[in-house]
Amino acid sequence: MPRDKTGLLHGSLDLIVLRTLSVQAMHGYAITQHVARLTDGVLTADPGSLYPALERLKRNGWITAKWQQSPTGRRARYYAITRSGLKQLGRETNEFERFVDAMRRVLRAT
């Protein structure tokens, strides 16, 4: 039975990108592949949402970006999390966990 692909929940993209970049610096396409691989393709980060999010995170000082050569020999913009981004990751993780707990309570209600 084929699975439906699901876009990222509204508001979760920043959290997912910050968490991904806390593992290692990556270029945009690698981020999309990482998310798809971790979620068995259930969640997708489409470029139309990912690149504006990366720019927003950069403007906020939570990530940096620099041009480097990718493993395929192409030039790619690599993104890395900053110290401020790690703090934001902690805040967003706590906020998301509160959301998940609240949803569990709603789903269990009779």
C-alpha positions as CSV (number, residue, x, y, z in Angstrom):
1,M,0.0,0.0,0.0
2,P,1.6,3.3,-1.0
3,R,2.0,6.0,1.6
4,D,0.8,9.5,1.1
5,K,3.5,12.1,1.4
6,T,2.8,14.7,4.0
7,G,4.2,18.2,4.0
8,L,5.7,19.4,7.2
9,L,3.3,20.6,9.9
10,H,2.9,24.4,9.9
11,G,5.5,25.8,12.2
12,S,7.6,22.7,12.4
13,L,10.0,23.4,9.5
14,D,12.2,25.7,11.6
15,L,12.5,23.1,14.3
16,I,13.3,20.3,11.8
17,V,15.9,22.4,10.0
18,L,17.6,23.5,13.3
19,R,17.6,19.9,14.6
20,T,19.0,18.6,11.3
21,L,21.8,21.3,11.3
22,S,22.6,20.5,14.9
23,V,24.0,17.2,13.6
24,Q,26.2,18.7,10.9
25,A,26.3,21.5,8.3
26,M,24.4,20.6,5.1
27,H,23.3,22.2,1.8
28,G,19.6,22.5,1.1
29,Y,19.1,19.4,-1.0
30,A,20.9,17.3,1.7
31,I,18.5,18.7,4.3
32,T,15.5,17.6,2.2
33,Q,17.0,14.1,1.7
34,H,17.8,13.8,5.4
35,V,14.3,14.6,6.5
36,A,12.8,12.2,3.9
37,R,15.3,9.5,5.0
38,L,14.6,9.9,8.7
39,T,10.8,9.8,8.2
40,D,10.7,7.1,5.6
41,G,9.4,9.7,3.2
42,V,6.4,10.6,5.3
43,L,7.5,14.2,5.8
44,T,8.9,16.2,2.9
45,A,10.6,19.6,2.9
46,D,9.8,21.1,-0.6
47,P,12.2,23.7,-1.9
48,G,9.5,26.3,-2.1
49,S,9.2,26.2,1.7
50,L,12.7,25.2,2.7
51,Y,14.8,28.0,1.1
52,P,12.6,30.8,2.4
53,A,12.9,29.1,5.9
54,L,16.7,28.9,5.6
55,E,16.8,32.6,4.7
56,R,14.6,33.5,7.7
57,L,16.7,31.4,10.0
58,K,19.8,33.1,8.7
59,R,18.3,36.6,9.2
60,N,17.4,35.7,12.8
61,G,21.1,34.7,13.4
62,W,20.2,31.0,14.1
63,I,22.2,29.6,11.1
64,T,25.0,30.8,8.9
65,A,25.6,30.0,5.2
66,K,28.7,29.7,3.1
67,W,29.5,28.5,-0.4
68,Q,31.5,25.2,-0.6
69,Q,32.0,22.4,-3.0
70,S,29.6,19.5,-2.5
71,P,30.7,15.8,-2.7
72,T,29.5,15.8,-6.3
73,G,31.9,18.7,-7.2
74,R,29.2,21.3,-7.5
75,R,29.1,24.5,-5.6
76,A,26.5,24.5,-2.9
77,R,25.5,26.8,-0.1
78,Y,26.1,25.0,3.2
79,Y,24.1,25.9,6.3
80,A,25.3,25.5,9.9
81,I,23.6,26.2,13.2
82,T,24.9,29.0,15.5
83,R,25.1,29.1,19.3
84,S,21.9,31.3,19.2
85,G,20.3,28.7,16.9
86,L,21.0,25.9,19.4
87,K,19.2,28.0,22.1
88,Q,16.3,28.5,19.7
89,L,16.3,24.8,19.0
90,G,15.8,24.1,22.7
91,R,12.9,26.6,22.9
92,E,11.2,25.2,19.8
93,T,11.7,21.6,21.0
94,N,10.0,22.4,24.3
95,E,7.2,24.2,22.5
96,F,6.6,21.3,20.1
97,E,6.6,18.8,23.0
98,R,3.9,20.9,24.7
99,F,1.9,20.8,21.5
100,V,2.3,17.0,21.1
101,D,1.2,16.5,24.8
102,A,-1.8,18.7,24.2
103,M,-2.8,16.8,21.1
104,R,-2.4,13.5,22.9
105,R,-4.9,14.7,25.6
106,V,-7.3,15.8,22.8
107,L,-7.1,12.5,21.0
108,R,-7.6,10.5,24.2
109,A,-10.6,12.5,25.4
110,T,-13.9,10.7,25.3
